[in-house]
Amino acid sequence: MSNSIRSVAVAAAVIGLVAGCSSGSDSGAKSSPSSASTSAAASSTASSAAAATPAELQALVPTPAGTVQTFGPDPIADNGVHLSFKVTGGPADVVKAYKAALEGKGWAVTTIVSNDGGSSGGGGATYTGTHGNNYGVFDGGGFGTETFFNVCAWPAKPAQPNCGRKN
């Protein structure tokens, strides 16, 4: 009989644990007015620090000087936005100017890889950046007088910040 009581007690504990950890909408917990206002203030601060819509993200992304064609914006994973640009200009000069334009828009930019192309006339760079909580990947390059950029921006850094190229 004691095994039966233990089994019932274990079952009750498991049910209580599962019920306590469930994702139900009403946990029954009551919050005090001060904790409610604190969480509301935190939500307000977080939403103003990061762009929430594709249009807001797109507004943070400068269009490269010399752009002759724009593709997108296209939605991507993790509430991000993808844009592609075809730019007239030598790639080494265009990617350097674009980095300066990003910094001018308030992005903190990190160079991942850069190649000036040397005498071949090619070149490019890949940058990442943050703008508040927003995260971006900026990949540009080309040859001769054509440069192509793929730009992805998210409201927060995703686990896999993959910025695919426009075909």
Buried (B, 14 or more C-beta within 10 A) or exposed (E): EEEEEEEEEEEEEEEEEEEEEEEEEEEEEEEEEEEEEEEEEEEEEBEEEBBEEBEBBBEBBBBBBBBEEBBBBBEBEBBBBBBBBBBBBBBBBBBBBBBEBBBEBEBEBEEEEBBBBEEEEBBBBBBBBBBBBBBBBBBBBBBEEBBBBBBBBBBBBBEEBEBEEBE
